[in-house]
């Protein structure tokens, strides 16, 4: 899924990515890709605002039934009185899927084991900061042989382990001393409207994810994270230094860097690698396979048609993951 691709290409790619998880989102995206009039409507938006998740969520925000046929989306966009476009321009894709913690946890636990201090988590593109609470959730890993590894208490985040390589699943949750983040438009977990938008970003068929989102909001409201407004590239060094006052700084992000321009992705990659090389922080990444090529190249080759996220630690691939945290395929020993 490439936000900076042409409309037809971007929406066709998104449809392929979404097909296994949401028939509605896939059908709508395929419809846009094949519809010159609607593609032109989308193409009139600023580049980063053309992304499928944002446009389709804005249509749902304004009442387009989902699940529902593509015809409803088409009619709403082409007949828009400016309301849908205003929402697209005002809002952002900030899904904040807490299920990804199940795939981030092995990397976080490794950092915790290697550190003499508790973790100071610094999330870039933090949205509402819901993924800053790995120690407040339980986990349920289903292994290929049918066994399950349970960690922590309910509610537990489920994750199916795939492949032949056993991931280093932790025996205990990491200790977190500080939770902070940066975002161009951070969301306040106490803001009802902002949290309703997060619910709209959850795909139509995903009732379980909506329930989990509400649980995550309740957790964050009980101990709100320290979120700052700013550009992640410009503010990161100072925030890493601030985080170091509380514990071992861990810069982390999931499904965020794709929304940077290609040039800024390269700048970000170089910046964080420099901080890691200096010993200033650890770095956990969970992004689409084409987003940070330097991380993806460090692991085994991924087939061209295989859609996956790549989990990395300090710039090295550890695993392939599902974009919403549903599956984990450990690859570290295969590179």
GICOR-V245325 format. One line per field, one symbol per residue. phi: phi as a letter, one per 20 degrees, with the letter a starting at -180 (. if undefined). psi: psi as a letter, one per 20 degrees, with the letter a starting at -180 (. if undefined). Layout:
phi: ???
psi: ???
//
This chain:
phi: .dfeffgffffffffffegfdbffffffffffgedgffgffffffggfeegggfffffffgenffbfafggffgffffdfeofffffffedbfcglffgfgfefggffffgffedecfedeceemflemfeecfeddecceeegenfcddcmdffdeebeedneefffffebefedebcbacbfcfdefeeffffffgfffffgeeffffffffffffffffbgfedderefffeggffffffffdrffcecablcffeefgffffffgfffffffffmfadcddbcgfefcgfffffdfgdggeeebececclndfdadcffdnfcbcfcgfee
psi: oohjrqgggghhgggghigihohghgggghgghjohghhhggiiqqgiiipgggghhhghhkjpppqrqhhgggggghjpjigghhgghhrrolgloihihhhhghgghggghiqiqrqopopplidjkhjjlhijqrqopoqhjirqopparqqqpqppprahppqmprirqqpphqorrqqhmqppiiogghhhghhhipqgimhhhgghghghggghhimqrnpqprphghigghhggghiihaopopqqplghhjqqhghggggghghhghghijhrropqnrqhjgnhhghiiaqqpqgjopqrppqpkjpphrpqqhjjhqpopjgii.
//
